[in-house]
Amino acid sequence: MAEIIWTTWSLDCLEQIHDYIAVDNPKAARKVVKGIYDKIQMLSRQPQIGQRYEVITDREVREILYGHYRIAYLIRTESSVEILAIFHGRMDIERYFRD
C-alpha cells in the first residue's frame, strides 16, 4: 500500500472547500470533505487509478474526480503518493501547474 502525503497546499484547498460550503450548509460541507478524503484514500491501494495529467510530462501527475472536484496527485514512488491540490471543476488548473 502506498503512503498518502498531503501537501500544505492540498490541506488548504480542502479547508477552503469546507469553509465555502459551510457558509450555507455545514452538514453538506462535512459530507463533501469526507467524500474527498475517502476518495483519496483509494489511492493507497490503487495509485494508478487516476487519469494522467498530460500537460506535465516530466513527472507522473494524475487526477481523480469526486463530484465537482479534481484531485491532483503525484506518484512519487511505488509506495508514495503526494496529494498536490484539490480544485473545483470550473477552475483553470493549468495555470497552477505551468512549469
NORQUIBEL-V13882 format. One record per residue. N is the residue number from 1. SS is DSSP state (a for helix, b for strand, c for the rest). Layout:
N_SS + N_SS
//
This chain:
1_c + 2_c + 3_b + 4_b + 5_b + 6_b + 7_c + 8_a + 9_a + 10_a + 11_a + 12_a + 13_a + 14_a + 15_a + 16_a + 17_a + 18_a + 19_a + 20_a + 21_a + 22_a + 23_c + 24_c + 25_c + 26_a + 27_a + 28_a + 29_a + 30_a + 31_a + 32_a + 33_a + 34_a + 35_a + 36_a + 37_a + 38_a + 39_a + 40_a + 41_a + 42_a + 43_a + 44_a + 45_c + 46_c + 47_a + 48_a + 49_a + 50_c + 51_b + 52_b + 53_c + 54_c + 55_c + 56_c + 57_c + 58_c + 59_c + 60_c + 61_b + 62_b + 63_b + 64_b + 65_b + 66_b + 67_c + 68_c + 69_b + 70_b + 71_b + 72_b + 73_b + 74_b + 75_b + 76_b + 77_b + 78_c + 79_c + 80_b + 81_b + 82_b + 83_b + 84_b + 85_b + 86_b + 87_b + 88_b + 89_c + 90_c + 91_c + 92_c + 93_c + 94_a + 95_a + 96_a + 97_a + 98_c + 99_c
//
